[in-house]
């Protein structure tokens, strides 16, 4: 089935690409002679390579597939994240933070982000605590990237998601463990170049597919006026911002888009350990200045294209798409609810219990919000196995917001079941969300992570599917390699060496840490697939880093007055407030974890106060972390002048 889906030529191209990546990892291995080589690439990286490595590490499948899929759900309001990515993630980071980070990293001979913080404040506690936070939580972010990559591999190669997950994880592990940061950055440069070319072609082809720039945006705006599944939380169309306000559920979407997606990720990038360490890989400020333009253009194309295409995919699916293949089966036809297909729209703990704690409907589990539908199962390749699942119609209230697919040659009152076994041409008339139906066990679900892969498979020519596959492989592998490198160095350099005192002897522990991080990420990827988990997991990690590390990081770079005690309290309080908000306030995360329910018999302590339960932790935790950092530093003794002179030489 694999060869039928993609062809032997395409398989060979992918294998050649993987061999090249493996060779670059081998070059990194041969040139890795010391801990400095393994951890910061010998501090001799070319600015172009550093910029592409930074961008390729920053932008992953979580941005292209995950956030692109969210743009398919919620629209072009996500372009505000592109603005913050460029303004904060590139301009602020490179112009204001990169130079001081590089200089202080050199002066203190720091090799990792936690080590930079620990040596700036002369605190072993800060280095160990920061290392543990990174080791424990980067796998969550890595899982988001893995899910994004495996969704496309599974769709493109017509193989199961779990097989794609296993193979992809082994490939990543091989060259990260072998090559250290040199191997990672060499492959990043190649992968960043492939990503850039692929996204440019995707943008041009998408506008051509929807009739041009003006026609595409006008059509998308008009389509957004139709009833939509997200209308109750403030959705105003894919070309408009959600409804703004406070105190009613209809404003929830605005706070999801702005606080979680835009601010959580847009600000959190400044304190990403796997990104900050790249500033310490170049030999002078001049290299950093030369990298700004390359990095800014790269981020603009990567995120801007993903969010624009994700939004425009709604217009393509609704007006342009035609699915051709053999109708293998039709499910969900019947007069009674127990005969319908109940497609999972989201999985959350106890979302279908009534006031008495009983199931509101007997046709699906208590942890599932479902939509009743008739589904068409079609084989688009030469096989009798359905690889495409389309909503034919919805039942009850869902009929107004679900697509009614059109089958060529079948009248309005025709019997769709009579077409089973025949070749059909179907116009799904779907939105991006309702088009992304995937099979999960013996059930079906709407999966945001499948929006971009489905669009690429359906809208783009076959040769571009291969190019985009390489683009996503590049995006995922570049980010994952850096994430797992950070996981390994945090447990080896920042925890093991600091606790045991065996400095310079942790590369073996680092590689073990990478393996452990990969295993954890794979387990999360297996069990957490669905909803918009890719974007949520990314935002959680970015916001956590911002709240815990950003005040101490920025304050340590620019102020001689900030103290170790202030930094310790800030890091712990930022982490604690973020954790509290995720466990007890933010509904989706608190509901999934179940601790708040077990202790207080409610999913969120502020669930009855509209909007609070969708506000991201970074909005609360970062200001508190910054405030306690300043107050405690002002109330404690200033650091020794001799140490400050060493830091700010």
Long-range contacts (C-beta under 8 A, 24 or more apart in sequence): 1-158, 1-159, 1-381, 1-383, 1-385, 2-157, 2-158, 2-159, 4-158, 4-381, 4-382, 4-383, 5-156, 5-157, 5-158, 5-381, 5-387, 6-156, 6-157, 6-158, 6-465, 6-466, 7-462, 10-462, 10-466, 13-466, 13-470, 14-466, 14-469, 14-470, 14-473, 17-470, 17-473, 18-171, 20-190, 21-175, 21-187, 21-190, 21-191, 21-477, 22-174, 22-175, 24-175, 24-179, 24-183, 24-186, 24-187, 24-190, 25-174, 25-175, 25-176, 25-178, 25-179, 25-183, 25-186, 25-187, 26-178, 26-179, 26-183, 27-179, 27-182, 27-183, 27-186, 28-175, 28-178, 28-179, 28-180, 28-181, 28-182, 28-183, 28-184, 28-185, 28-186, 28-187, 29-178, 29-179, 29-180, 29-183, 31-182, 32-179, 32-180, 32-182, 32-183, 35-111, 35-493, 35-504, 35-506, 35-507, 36-111, 37-180, 37-181, 37-182, 38-180, 38-181, 38-182, 38-507, 38-510, 39-111, 39-112, 39-180, 39-181, 39-277, 39-489, 39-493, 40-105, 40-111, 40-181, 40-277, 40-280, 40-281, 41-180, 41-181, 41-182, 41-185, 41-281, 42-182, 42-281, 43-106, 43-280, 43-281, 43-282, 43-283, 44-281, 44-282, 44-283, 45-185, 45-278, 45-281, 45-282, 45-287, 46-287, 47-282, 47-286, 47-287, 47-288, 47-290, 47-291, 47-294, 48-189, 48-290, 48-291, 48-294, 49-185, 49-186, 49-188, 49-189, 50-185, 50-278, 50-281, 50-282, 50-287, 50-288, 50-291, 51-290, 51-291, 51-292, 51-294, 51-295, 51-298, 52-188, 52-189, 52-192, 52-193, 52-294, 52-298, 53-184, 53-185, 53-188, 53-189, 53-192, 53-278, 53-478, 53-482, 54-275, 54-278, 54-291, 54-295, 55-192, 55-294, 55-295, 55-298, 55-299, 55-302, 56-188, 56-189, 56-191, 56-192, 56-195, 56-298, 56-474, 56-475, 56-478, 56-479, 57-188, 57-274, 57-275, 57-278, 57-478, 57-479, 57-482, 58-85, 58-89, 58-269, 58-272, 58-275, 58-299, 58-479, 59-195, 59-298, 59-299, 59-302, 59-303, 59-475, 59-479, 60-145, 60-148, 60-475, 60-476, 60-478, 60-479, 60-480, 61-145, 61-147, 61-148, 61-149, 61-151, 61-152, 61-472, 61-475, 61-476, 61-479, 61-534, 62-141, 62-144, 62-145, 62-148, 62-479, 62-534, 62-535, 62-537, 62-538, 63-302, 63-303, 63-306, 63-475, 63-538, 64-148, 64-199, 64-302, 64-306, 64-452, 64-471, 64-472, 64-475, 65-148, 65-149, 65-151, 65-152, 65-449, 65-452, 65-453, 65-472, 65-534, 66-144, 66-147, 66-148, 66-448, 66-449, 66-532, 66-534, 66-535, 66-538, 67-261, 67-265, 67-303, 67-306, 67-307, 67-310, 67-534, 67-535, 67-538, 68-306, 68-307, 68-309, 68-310, 68-451, 68-452, 69-310, 69-432, 69-436, 69-448, 69-449, 69-450, 69-451, 69-452, 69-532, 69-534, 69-535, 70-261, 70-310, 70-448, 70-532, 70-535, 71-306, 71-307, 71-308, 71-309, 71-310, 71-311, 72-310, 72-311, 72-313, 72-314, 72-431, 72-432, 72-433, 72-436, 72-448, 72-451, 72-452, 72-455, 73-230, 73-432, 73-433, 73-448, 73-451, 73-532, 74-230, 74-235, 74-238, 74-242, 74-253, 74-256, 74-257, 75-224, 75-235, 75-237, 75-238, 75-239, 75-240, 75-311, 76-238, 76-239, 76-307, 76-308, 76-311, 77-240, 77-241, 77-242, 77-257, 78-257, 78-261, 78-262, 78-307, 78-310, 78-311, 79-304, 79-307, 79-308, 80-257, 80-258, 80-262, 80-266, 81-261, 81-262, 81-265, 81-266, 81-303, 81-307, 82-299, 82-300, 82-303, 82-304, 82-307, 83-266, 84-262, 84-263, 84-265, 84-266, 84-267, 85-265, 85-266, 85-269, 85-299, 85-303, 86-296, 86-299, 86-300, 88-266, 88-267, 88-269, 88-270, 89-266, 89-269, 89-270, 89-299, 90-292, 90-295, 90-296, 90-299, 91-292, 91-296, 92-270, 93-269, 93-270, 93-275, 94-288, 94-289, 94-291, 94-292, 94-295, 95-292, 97-270, 97-276, 97-279, 97-554, 97-557, 98-279, 98-288, 99-279, 99-285, 99-288, 100-557, 100-558, 101-276, 101-279, 101-280, 101-557, 102-279, 102-280, 102-282, 102-284, 102-285, 102-288, 103-285, 104-556, 104-557, 104-647, 104-648, 105-279, 105-280, 106-280, 107-646, 107-647, 107-649, 108-646, 108-647, 110-280, 111-277, 111-280, 111-489, 111-493, 112-273, 112-277, 112-486, 112-489, 112-490, 112-493, 112-494, 113-273, 113-274, 113-276, 113-277, 113-486, 113-549, 114-273, 114-490, 114-493, 114-494, 115-493, 115-494, 116-276, 116-280, 117-549, 117-552, 117-553, 117-556, 117-567, 117-571, 118-494, 118-498, 120-556, 120-557, 120-647, 121-552, 121-556, 121-563, 121-564, 121-567, 121-568, 121-639, 122-564, 122-639, 122-643, 123-564, 123-567, 123-568, 124-498, 125-568, 126-552, 126-564, 126-567, 126-568, 126-571, 127-494, 127-498, 128-494, 128-495, 128-498, 128-499, 129-568, 129-571, 129-572, 130-273, 130-490, 130-494, 130-548, 130-549, 130-571, 131-490, 131-491, 131-493, 131-494, 131-495, 131-498, 132-490, 132-491, 132-495, 133-544, 133-548, 133-575, 134-273, 134-486, 134-487, 134-490, 134-494, 135-487, 135-490, 135-491, 135-495, 135-513, 135-517, 137-540, 137-541, 137-544, 138-273, 138-274, 138-483, 138-484, 138-486, 138-487, 138-490, 138-517, 138-541, 139-487, 139-517, 139-520, 139-521, 139-524, 140-521, 140-524, 140-537, 140-540, 140-541, 141-483, 141-537, 141-538, 141-540, 141-541, 141-542, 142-480, 142-483, 142-484, 142-487, 142-517, 142-518, 142-521, 143-520, 143-521, 143-522, 143-524, 143-525, 143-528, 143-537, 144-533, 144-534, 144-535, 144-536, 144-537, 144-538, 144-541, 145-476, 145-479, 145-480, 145-483, 145-534, 146-476, 146-480, 146-521, 146-522, 146-525, 147-449, 147-525, 147-528, 147-529, 147-533, 147-534, 148-449, 148-472, 148-476, 148-534, 149-472, 149-473, 149-475, 149-476, 149-477, 149-480, 150-525, 151-447, 151-449, 151-450, 151-453, 151-529, 152-452, 152-453, 152-456, 152-468, 152-469, 152-472, 153-469, 153-472, 153-473, 154-453, 155-450, 155-453, 155-454, 155-457, 156-453, 156-456, 156-457, 156-465, 156-469, 158-381, 158-387, 161-529, 162-526, 165-522, 165-525, 165-526, 166-522, 168-476, 169-518, 169-521, 169-522, 171-477, 172-476, 172-477, 172-480, 172-481, 172-484, 172-518, 173-484, 173-514, 173-515, 173-518, 175-481, 176-480, 176-481, 176-484, 176-485, 176-488, 176-514, 177-488, 177-511, 177-514, 177-515, 180-485, 181-277, 181-281, 181-485, 183-481, 184-478, 184-481, 184-482, 184-485, 185-278, 185-281, 187-477, 187-478, 187-481, 188-478, 188-481, 188-482, 190-474, 191-473, 191-474, 191-475, 191-477, 191-478, 192-298, 192-474, 192-478, 194-467, 194-470, 194-471, 194-474, 195-302, 195-471, 195-474, 195-475, 195-478, 196-298, 196-301, 196-302, 197-467, 197-471, 198-467, 198-468, 198-470, 198-471, 199-301, 199-302, 199-305, 199-306, 199-471, 200-301, 200-305, 201-464, 201-467, 202-305, 202-309, 202-456, 202-460, 202-464, 202-468, 203-301, 203-305, 203-308, 203-309, 205-459, 205-460, 205-464, 206-308, 206-309, 206-312, 206-313, 206-316, 206-459, 207-312, 209-316, 209-320, 209-459, 210-312, 210-315, 210-316, 210-319, 210-320, 216-312, 216-315, 219-315, 219-319, 220-311, 220-312, 220-314, 220-315, 223-314, 223-315, 223-318, 223-319, 227-400, 227-401, 228-401, 228-431, 229-345, 229-371, 229-401, 229-402, 229-431, 229-433, 229-434, 231-401, 238-311, 238-314, 239-311, 246-610, 246-611, 247-610, 247-611, 248-610, 248-611, 249-610, 249-611, 251-610, 251-611, 252-610, 252-611, 252-614, 255-611, 255-614, 255-615, 256-614, 259-614, 259-615, 259-616, 259-618, 259-619, 260-536, 260-539, 260-543, 260-614, 260-615, 260-616, 261-535, 261-539, 263-543, 263-616, 263-618, 263-619, 264-539, 264-540, 264-542, 264-543, 264-546, 264-616, 264-617, 264-618, 265-538, 265-539, 265-542, 265-543, 267-542, 267-543, 267-546, 267-550, 267-618, 267-622, 268-539, 268-541, 268-542, 268-543, 268-544, 268-545, 268-546, 268-550, 268-618, 269-542, 270-546, 270-550, 270-553, 270-554, 271-545, 271-546, 271-548, 271-549, 271-550, 271-553, 272-542, 272-545, 273-486, 273-490, 273-545, 273-549, 274-482, 274-483, 274-485, 274-486, 275-482, 276-553, 277-486, 302-475, 306-452, 309-452, 309-455, 310-432, 310-451, 310-452, 310-455, 313-432, 313-451, 313-452, 313-455, 313-459, 314-431, 314-432, 316-455, 316-458, 316-459, 317-428, 317-429, 317-430, 317-431, 317-432, 317-435, 317-455, 317-458, 318-403, 318-429, 318-430, 318-431, 320-459, 321-427, 321-428, 321-430, 321-435, 321-458, 321-459, 322-425, 322-426, 322-427, 323-378, 323-380, 323-388, 323-390, 323-425, 323-426, 323-427, 323-428, 323-458, 324-380, 324-423, 324-424, 324-425, 324-426, 325-378, 325-379, 325-380, 325-381, 325-388, 325-423, 325-424, 326-378, 326-379, 326-384, 326-421, 326-422, 326-423, 326-424, 327-376, 327-377, 327-378, 327-419, 327-420, 327-421, 327-422, 327-423, 327-424, 328-377, 328-378, 328-379, 328-384, 328-385, 328-386, 328-420, 328-421, 329-377, 329-386, 329-420, 330-374, 330-375, 330-376, 330-377, 330-392, 330-416, 330-417, 330-419, 330-420, 331-374, 331-375, 331-377, 332-372, 332-373, 332-374, 332-375, 332-392, 333-374, 333-416, 333-417, 337-361, 337-363, 337-372, 337-395, 338-362, 338-363, 340-372, 340-373, 340-374, 340-395, 341-372, 341-373, 341-374, 341-375, 341-444, 342-368, 342-370, 342-371, 342-372, 342-373, 342-443, 343-370, 343-371, 343-372, 343-373, 343-375, 343-391, 343-437, 343-443, 343-444, 343-445, 343-446, 344-368, 344-369, 344-370, 344-440, 344-443, 344-444, 344-445, 344-446, 344-530, 345-369, 345-370, 345-371, 345-445, 345-446, 346-530, 346-531, 347-445, 347-530, 347-531, 348-588, 348-591, 348-592, 349-591, 349-592, 349-594, 349-597, 349-603, 350-591, 350-597, 350-603, 351-591, 371-398, 371-402, 371-446, 372-396, 372-398, 373-398, 373-402, 374-416, 375-437, 375-444, 376-405, 376-416, 376-426, 378-424, 378-426, 389-437, 389-438, 389-439, 389-444, 390-426, 390-428, 390-430, 390-435, 390-437, 391-428, 391-430, 391-434, 391-435, 391-437, 392-416, 402-434, 403-428, 403-429, 403-430, 403-431, 403-434, 403-435, 404-429, 405-429, 405-430, 440-529, 440-530, 445-530, 447-529, 447-530, 447-531, 448-531, 448-532, 448-534, 448-535, 449-529, 449-530, 449-532, 449-533, 449-534, 483-517, 484-514, 484-517, 484-518, 484-521, 485-514, 487-513, 487-514, 487-516, 487-517, 488-512, 488-513, 488-514, 488-517, 489-513, 491-516, 536-588, 536-589, 539-616, 540-582, 540-589, 540-617, 542-618, 543-578, 543-616, 543-617, 543-618, 543-621, 543-622, 544-575, 544-578, 544-617, 546-618, 546-622, 547-574, 547-575, 547-577, 547-578, 547-617, 547-618, 547-621, 547-622, 547-625, 548-574, 548-575, 548-578, 548-625, 549-574, 550-574, 550-622, 550-625, 550-626, 551-622, 551-625, 551-626, 551-629, 551-630, 552-629, 555-629, 555-630, 555-633, 556-647, 560-638, 560-639, 560-644, 560-648, 561-633, 561-634, 561-638, 562-629, 562-633, 562-639, 563-632, 563-633, 563-636, 563-637, 563-638, 563-639, 564-639, 565-632, 565-633, 565-636, 566-628, 566-629, 566-630, 566-631, 566-632, 566-633, 566-634, 566-636, 567-629, 567-633, 569-628, 569-629, 569-632, 570-625, 570-626, 570-628, 570-629, 570-632, 571-625, 573-624, 573-625, 573-628, 574-621, 574-622, 574-624, 574-625, 577-617, 577-620, 577-621, 577-624, 577-625, 578-617, 578-618, 578-621, 581-617, 581-620, 581-621, 582-617, 585-612, 585-613, 585-615, 585-617, 586-613, 586-614, 586-615, 586-616, 586-617, 587-613, 587-614, 588-614
